[in-house]
Amino acid sequence: MSKFLFGKKKMICVQTREAYEAYLTYWDDGTLEDFEERYEGKYDSTEDFAEYLCEECGYFKNLPAWLQCCIDYTAVWRNLDTGGDYTEVDGHIFRN
């Protein structure tokens, strides 16, 4: 069995196949290039992604550690999701 999945002059590793299939359940007419642009990764929970995003964007830079633990990442994710910024499919996070 090949360790690559072929598509439109590109190939993706089989480990990425699950993510690509999740992508196709939401964007059924999407392309491999679009998938690569949208895909943020697989996370144990949407809250984990919300925390990661806050860290990556530097929101904690000047925020005391004691206050960081008070953030409601469920609410942060809800805002990201309902605001249309991100979508979760089977643990995979995609930018809209």
Long-range contacts (C-beta under 8 A, 24 or more apart in sequence): 7-32, 8-32, 18-90, 18-92, 19-92, 22-89, 22-90, 22-91, 22-92, 23-89, 23-92, 23-94, 25-89, 25-90, 26-87, 26-89, 26-94, 37-95, 38-94, 38-95, 38-96, 39-92, 39-93, 39-94, 39-95, 40-86, 40-92, 40-93, 40-94, 40-95, 41-92, 41-93, 42-91, 42-92, 42-93, 43-91, 43-93, 44-91, 46-74, 46-77, 46-81, 46-88, 46-93, 47-73, 47-74, 47-76, 47-77, 48-73, 49-77, 49-86, 49-88, 49-93, 50-74, 50-76, 50-77, 50-80, 51-76, 53-80
